[in-house]
C-alpha cells in the first residue's frame, strides 16, 4: 500500500500531525501534493533513475517530497539539516541531484551550496518568497493532481559517512515494480511490530536520518498516523504520547536518559500506557537505562541493530532481552558472521568484526573502492559496518566495540577524521586527535586533544578560538565540546597516531567501550 490507496479509503485521516504546531496533513492532501510535485519534476525533464534531494528541518511538507520521488521512479537523498554549505554542496554534487527542495530556515546554506552545484536545474523553496529559489507551493499548486499514468517505485539514496570523513551514498537498484506493490519497510513494521492503519507513531528524531525516515514512511504506507516532533524535548514527548495515545515510537538511548532525568512530578504525570512498542537503535543503550525504562513503561522496548546499508538486521524483543541483557538481537534479515582480521570465522564468545551475509544488495555511489572495502576477505560477499562483537552459544549478538574510532553522540555518527582535518589547518595547531569521551547523557561527546604550535600558549583563549573556528566550518553537532592540550601526541615511528592511548585515558574504568 501507499498514500494513494489511503487517500481513497480514508481521505480525511491525518497522515502527519506536527507535534509543536498541531498542523495536520491528511492522506488526501499528501496524495494530491505528491502527485503535483511528481508532475513538476516530470515537466522539468526528470525521469526514472534521476536524482533529487531535500535539505530541510522537520516540517509538514517533508513527506510529500519523499512520496513524489518514490512514486515516480526517482532516487531521493535527504541531507542532514545541520550541515555546513560545503558539506551540503558535496552531497548534492555527488548524488547528481537535479532538483533541491529546501526551506526558508535553510535557505542561506542551500543558496551557498547551490553556487557550487550548477547541475541543479530546479531549486525549490518551502517558505517565504526568495529570488534565489523557485517558490515551492506556487510551483506545485500549478500542476495537475490527476493520477499519474505510471508510478514506478523510486528509492532512497541516503548518505552514511565513512571513517575517512566524506559521506557515501548507499545505492540500491530500482526494483522495477510499481509503488502500489508495497514497500519492504511497511511489511517489516506490520509483520514485526504489529503496526497497521490504526497505529499512531511518535517520531521524535530528525527525519533526514534513515531510521526515522524509513519508519514514518512505513507507517504511512500502512495508513497509520505519524506524529512528528519538530525537535526532541523530553517533556513534550511524554505529553504527545498521552495527547495522541501513541501506540508506537522509535528512540535513541540519549532520549531515554533525558526523559529519565525529568523530575518525578513531571515524568510520572503523563499517561504512557497506550505505548505498545517503543523501538530503539542507532547507538548502544546502557543496560541500566533500558531496565529503568521498562520498569517505567513496561516490557515494550524492542531493539534492533542495523545500518543505513541494511545489509542485515538483528532484532530482540523485550522479553528476550530481559533474559540476556545487553544483546542487540538475532538476525531477522541476513545471517551474522564474526571474523578475525584474516577472515576466519570465530567461535561463540570470541569477539571479531561483524559481517552480514544474505542481505539486500547495495553499493556505495561513485565509490567502488569503498564498496569493495567492506566485503569479507574470504570472498563470500559478506559485508560489514565496521563494528566488533561476538555471538553467544544461541546466536545472540553482543556489541563490544567499533572497528574504527567513530563517535556516536546522541545516536548521531561523528567521524573524527573530518573534525581533525578541519583543525589541522589552523595555524596554531601542530597536531590534533579527535576522540569520543564518556558522556552520561549523550553516550559520547567530542573531545579534541591538541598539540599547540610552537610558541602558542595553551589555555582558555586558545580553546575559545578553536571552538569558534570549527563552528564556522563544520556542522555544529560535530564540533568538539571540549579541548585539551598536550605537549606531544602519541605517534608511532611510522607517523601513525596511537589513538588508543588517548581513548583509554578517558574511558578507564568505564563498563562499556562502545
C-alpha positions in Angstrom: 0.0 0.0 0.0 1.0 3.7 -0.2 -0.8 7.0 0.5 -2.7 7.0 -2.8 -4.7 4.0 -1.7 -5.4 5.5 1.7 -6.4 8.8 0.1 -9.3 6.8 -1.5 -10.4 4.9 1.6 -9.6 7.5 4.4 -9.1 10.8 2.7 -9.6 13.0 5.8 -7.5 10.9 8.1 -4.3 12.6 9.4 -1.2 11.2 7.7 1.0 13.7 9.6 0.5 15.8 12.7 3.2 18.2 13.7 3.8 17.9 17.4 4.5 21.5 18.2 2.2 23.4 15.9 -0.6 20.8 15.5 -0.5 21.2 11.7 -2.2 18.3 10.0 -1.7 16.8 6.6 -4.5 14.4 5.6 -4.0 11.5 3.3 -5.9 13.3 0.5 -3.6 16.3 0.8 -0.4 14.1 0.9 -1.6 12.2 -2.1 -2.5 15.3 -4.1 0.6 17.3 -3.4 3.0 14.4 -4.0 1.3 13.8 -7.4 1.7 17.5 -8.3 5.4 17.6 -7.3 6.0 14.4 -9.3 4.4 16.1 -12.3 6.5 19.3 -11.7 9.7 17.2 -11.8 8.5 15.4 -14.9 7.8 18.7 -16.6 11.4 19.7 -15.9 12.6 16.6 -17.7 13.3 14.3 -14.7 12.6 10.6 -15.4 13.0 7.3 -13.5 16.6 6.8 -12.3 17.3 10.6 -11.9 18.1 12.1 -8.5 16.6 14.8 -6.3 17.4 15.9 -2.8 15.7 17.6 0.2 17.6 19.8 2.7 15.1 20.5 5.4 14.3 20.6 9.1 11.3 18.5 10.4 8.2 20.1 8.8 4.9 19.1 7.4 5.7 19.0 3.7 8.7 16.7 4.1 6.7 13.7 3.3 5.1 14.9 0.1 8.6 15.4 -1.3 9.6 11.8 -0.3 6.4 10.3 -1.8 6.7 12.3 -5.0 10.1 10.8 -5.7 9.1 7.3 -4.5 6.0 7.2 -6.8 7.8 8.4 -9.9 10.9 6.2 -10.0 13.4 8.8 -8.7 16.3 8.5 -6.3 15.8 10.8 -3.3 18.5 11.9 -0.9 17.8 13.6 2.5 20.5 15.9 3.6 21.3 16.5 7.3 19.8 19.8 8.0 22.7 20.9 10.2 25.4 20.5 7.6 27.5 23.5 6.5 27.2 24.7 2.9 30.3 23.0 1.7 29.1 19.7 3.1 25.7 20.2 1.5 27.3 21.0 -1.8 29.3 17.8 -1.7 26.2 15.6 -1.2 24.2 17.5 -3.9 27.1 17.1 -6.4 28.0 13.5 -5.5 24.3 12.3 -5.7 23.8 14.1 -9.0 20.6 15.7 -7.7 18.9 17.8 -10.4 16.3 19.3 -8.1 16.8 20.5 -4.5 13.9 21.2 -2.1 14.7 23.3 0.9 13.1 25.7 3.4 13.4 29.3 4.5 15.2 28.1 7.6 17.9 26.6 5.5 17.8 29.0 2.5 21.2 30.7 3.1 23.1 27.5 3.5 21.3 26.0 0.5 22.0 29.1 -1.7 25.7 28.9 -0.9 25.8 25.2 -1.7 24.0 25.8 -5.0 26.7 28.2 -6.1 28.9 25.1 -6.2 26.4 22.8 -7.9 25.4 24.2 -11.3 23.7 20.9 -12.3 20.7 21.6 -10.0 18.2 23.0 -12.5 15.2 23.3 -10.2 15.8 24.7 -6.7 12.6 24.9 -4.8 11.9 26.8 -1.5 9.2 26.0 1.0 8.5 29.3 2.8 8.7 33.0 2.2 9.5 34.3 -1.4 13.2 34.3 -2.1 14.5 35.3 -5.5 17.3 32.6 -5.2 14.7 29.8 -5.5 11.5 28.8 -7.2 8.5 29.1 -4.8 7.7 25.5 -3.9 4.0 26.0 -3.0 3.1 28.0 -6.1 5.1 25.7 -8.5 3.4 22.6 -7.1 -0.1 24.1 -7.0 0.1 25.0 -10.7 0.4 21.3 -11.6 -2.4 18.8 -12.3 -3.4 16.5 -9.4 -4.8 13.9 -11.8 -3.4 10.4 -11.1 -0.1 9.6 -12.7 -0.3 7.3 -15.7 2.6 5.2 -14.3 4.1 5.0 -10.8 7.4 3.2 -10.9 8.9 2.7 -7.4 11.7 5.1 -6.6 14.4 4.6 -4.0 16.1 6.5 -1.2 19.8 7.0 -1.6 20.9 8.1 1.9 24.4 9.1 2.9 26.4 7.4 5.6 29.8 8.8 6.5 32.9 6.6 6.3 35.7 6.7 8.8 37.7 8.9 6.4 35.1 11.6 6.7 33.4 12.1 3.3 29.9 10.6 3.3 29.0 7.9 0.9 25.7 7.4 -0.8 24.1 4.0 -0.3 22.7 3.0 -3.6 20.3 0.1 -4.4 19.0 -0.8 -7.8 15.5 0.3 -8.6 13.1 -2.6 -8.2 11.2 -2.1 -11.5 8.0 -2.6 -9.6 5.1 -0.2 -9.1 4.9 1.8 -5.9 1.4 0.3 -5.5 3.0 -3.2 -4.9 4.1 -2.0 -1.4 7.3 -1.3 0.5 9.7 -3.6 2.4 9.6 -1.3 5.4 5.8 -1.5 5.5 5.9 -5.3 5.6 8.6 -5.2 8.3 6.6 -2.8 10.5 3.5 -4.8 10.1 5.0 -8.2 10.5 7.4 -7.5 13.3 5.9 -4.6 15.3 2.2 -5.2 14.6 1.7 -1.8 13.0 -1.4 -1.2 10.9 -3.8 1.6 9.8 -4.8 2.1 13.5 -1.2 2.8 14.6 -0.2 6.2 15.9 3.6 6.6 15.6 5.5 9.2 17.5 8.7 10.3 15.7 11.0 12.4 18.0 14.1 12.4 15.7 15.3 14.3 12.6 13.6 13.0 9.5 16.8 13.1 7.4 18.1 10.1 9.4 17.4 6.7 7.8 15.6 5.1 10.7 13.0 7.8 11.5 12.5 8.4 7.7 12.0 4.7 6.9 9.7 4.1 9.9 7.5 7.1 9.2 7.1 6.3 5.5 6.4 2.7 6.5 3.6 3.8 8.9 2.1 5.9 6.1 2.3 3.0 3.7 0.1 1.1 6.2 -2.3 4.0 6.6 -1.4 5.0 10.2 -0.8 8.4 11.6 2.6 9.9 12.2 3.2 12.5 15.0 6.4 14.4 14.2 8.3 16.4 16.8 9.9 19.5 15.3 12.8 18.8 17.7 13.1 16.5 20.7 12.1 17.7 24.1 11.7 15.1 26.8 8.6 16.6 28.5 6.9 17.4 25.2 7.5 13.8 24.0 5.6 12.5 27.1 2.8 15.0 26.5 2.4 13.9 22.9 2.3 10.2 23.8 -0.6 11.0 26.2 -2.3 13.5 23.9 -2.4 11.4 20.8 -2.5 8.0 22.6 0.6 7.0 20.6 0.9 3.2 20.1 4.4 3.0 18.6 7.6 5.1 18.7 11.3 5.0 18.0 14.1 6.5 20.1 17.8 6.7 20.7 19.2 6.0 24.1 20.0 9.6 24.8 16.3 10.4 24.7 15.6 7.8 27.3 18.3 9.3 29.5 16.8 12.8 29.2 13.3 11.5 30.0 14.6 9.6 33.0 16.3 12.7 34.3 13.0 14.7 34.5 11.7 15.3 38.0 9.4 12.6 39.0 6.5 15.1 39.4 6.8 15.8 35.6 7.9 12.4 34.4 5.2 10.5 36.0 2.4 13.0 35.4 1.7 11.7 31.9 -0.2 8.5 30.9 2.1 6.4 28.6 0.0 3.3 28.8 -1.0 3.5 25.2 2.6 2.7 24.1 2.7 -0.9 22.9 6.1 -0.9 21.1 9.0 1.5 21.7 11.8 0.7 19.3 15.4 1.9 19.9 18.5 1.7 17.9 21.3 3.9 16.4 23.6 3.7 19.5 24.3 1.3 22.3 21.8 1.5 25.2 23.2 1.1 28.7 21.7 -1.9 30.4 20.6 0.2 33.4 18.9 2.8 31.3 16.9 0.1 29.4 16.0 -1.6 32.6 14.7 1.6 34.1 12.7 2.5 31.0 11.0 -0.9 31.2 10.3 -0.5 34.9 8.5 2.7 33.9 6.9 1.9 30.5 6.6 -1.8 30.9 8.2 -4.5 28.7 7.6 -2.6 25.5 11.2 -1.8 24.4 12.3 -3.5 21.2 15.9 -3.1 20.0 17.5 -3.6 16.6 21.0 -3.5 15.2 21.3 -2.4 11.6 22.8 0.3 9.4 21.6 2.6 6.6 23.1 0.0 4.3 20.5 -2.6 5.6 22.9 -5.4 4.8 21.5 -7.1 7.8 19.0 -6.6 10.6 19.2 -8.0 14.1 16.2 -7.8 16.5 15.4 -8.6 20.1 12.1 -8.2 21.8 11.7 -7.0 25.4 11.3 -10.5 27.0 14.2 -11.9 25.1 16.4 -9.0 26.2 15.4 -9.4 29.8 16.7 -13.0 29.6 20.1 -11.9 28.2 20.6 -8.2 29.0 22.9 -6.4 26.5 22.2 -8.3 23.4 21.2 -6.5 20.2 19.4 -9.5 18.9 19.5 -12.3 16.3 19.3 -11.7 12.6 15.9 -11.2 11.0 17.5 -10.2 7.7 20.7 -11.9 6.6 23.0 -14.0 8.7 25.8 -12.9 11.1 29.4 -14.0 10.8 32.1 -13.0 13.3 35.5 -12.9 11.6 39.1 -12.2 12.7 41.4 -9.9 10.7 42.3 -12.8 8.3 38.7 -13.6 7.6 38.5 -16.7 9.7 35.1 -17.4 11.3 35.3 -17.2 15.1 33.6 -19.4 17.7 30.9 -18.2 20.1 32.1 -15.9 22.8 35.1 -14.6 20.8 34.9 -11.1 19.5 35.7 -10.0 16.0 34.4 -7.9 13.1 30.7 -8.4 12.4 29.8 -9.3 8.9 26.3 -9.9 7.4 25.6 -12.3 4.6 22.5 -12.9 2.6 21.1 -9.4 2.9 19.9 -7.0 0.2 22.4 -5.8 -2.3 23.8 -2.3 -2.2 26.9 -0.3 -3.3 28.4 3.0 -2.4 27.6 5.5 -5.0 30.6 6.6 -7.1 33.0 4.7 -4.9 33.8 1.1 -6.0 36.8 1.0 -3.7 34.6 1.7 -0.6 32.1 -0.9 -1.8 34.9 -3.5 -2.1 36.5 -2.5 1.2 33.5 -3.6 3.3 33.5 -7.1 1.9 34.9 -10.1 3.8 38.5 -11.2 3.0 37.3 -14.7 2.1 35.3 -13.6 -1.0 31.9 -14.7 0.3 30.4 -11.3 -0.4 29.6 -10.7 3.2 29.7 -7.0 4.3 30.5 -5.2 7.5 29.5 -1.9 9.1 32.9 -1.9 10.9 31.6 -2.9 14.3 33.0 -5.5 16.6 31.1 -8.1 18.6 30.5 -11.7 19.4 27.8 -14.3 19.3 26.7 -16.4 22.3 26.0 -20.1 22.0 22.5 -19.5 20.9 23.4 -17.0 18.2 22.6 -13.8 20.0 24.8 -10.8 19.0 26.5 -8.6 21.5 28.5 -5.5 20.5 31.8 -4.9 22.2 33.5 -2.0 20.3 33.8 -0.3 17.0 36.4 -1.2 14.4 37.2 2.4 13.9 37.0 5.2 16.5 33.7 6.6 15.2 31.9 8.7 17.8 28.2 8.1 18.5 26.8 11.2 20.3 23.0 11.1 20.9 22.6 8.5 18.3 24.4 10.5 15.6 27.6 9.2 14.0 30.5 11.6 14.1 33.7 10.8 12.3 36.9 12.1 13.9 38.9 12.4 10.7 36.6 15.2 9.4 37.0 17.2 12.6 40.7 16.6 12.6 41.0 17.7 9.0 39.3 21.0 9.9 41.5 21.7 12.9 44.7 20.5 11.3 44.7 23.6 9.1 44.6 26.1 11.9 47.9 27.9 12.2 48.1 27.5 16.0 47.6 23.7 15.8 50.7 21.5 15.4 48.8 18.2 15.8 45.3 17.1 16.7 43.4 13.9 17.6 39.6 13.8 18.0 38.1 11.1 20.1 34.8 10.3 21.9 34.8 10.7 25.6 32.2 9.4 28.1 29.1 11.5 28.4 26.3 10.4 30.8 23.6 12.0 28.6 24.8 11.7 25.0 26.7 8.5 25.4 29.8 10.1 23.9 30.8 13.7 23.3 33.5 15.0 21.0 36.9 15.8 22.6 39.8 17.4 20.6 43.3 16.7 22.0 45.5 19.4 20.6 49.3 19.8 20.4 49.7 23.6 20.1 52.1 25.0 17.5 55.5 26.1 18.9 55.3 29.3 20.9 51.4 29.1 21.2 50.1 29.3 24.8 47.5 26.6 25.6 44.5 27.6 27.7 41.0 29.1 27.6 41.8 31.7 25.0 43.1 29.1 22.5 40.2 26.8 23.3 37.7 29.6 22.6 39.4 30.4 19.3 39.4 26.8 18.1 35.8 26.4 19.2 34.8 29.4 17.0 37.0 28.1 14.2 35.3 24.7 14.0 31.7 26.1 14.3 32.4 28.3 11.3 33.5 25.4 9.2 31.6 22.2 10.0 28.2 21.3 11.3 27.8 22.3 15.0 27.0 18.8 16.2 30.4 17.6 15.0 32.3 20.4 16.8 34.3 19.4 19.9 32.5 20.0 23.2 35.9 20.2 24.9 39.6 20.8 24.1 42.6 19.5 25.9 46.2 20.3 25.2 49.3 18.1 25.3 52.9 18.9 24.6 53.0 16.0 22.1 50.5 13.5 20.8 51.4 9.8 20.9 52.5 8.7 17.4 54.2 5.5 16.3 57.6 5.8 14.4 55.6 5.4 11.2 53.8 8.6 12.0 50.5 6.8 12.7 48.6 8.3 15.6 48.3 5.9 18.6 44.7 6.9 19.3 44.0 4.0 21.6 46.3 5.6 24.2 44.3 8.8 24.2 41.0 6.9 24.2 41.9 4.7 27.1 42.8 7.7 29.2 39.2 8.9 29.1 37.5 5.5 29.1 39.4 4.0 32.0 37.0 2.4 34.4 34.0 2.5 32.1 31.9 -0.6 31.8 31.5 -0.2 28.1 33.9 0.8 25.4 31.2 1.1 22.7 
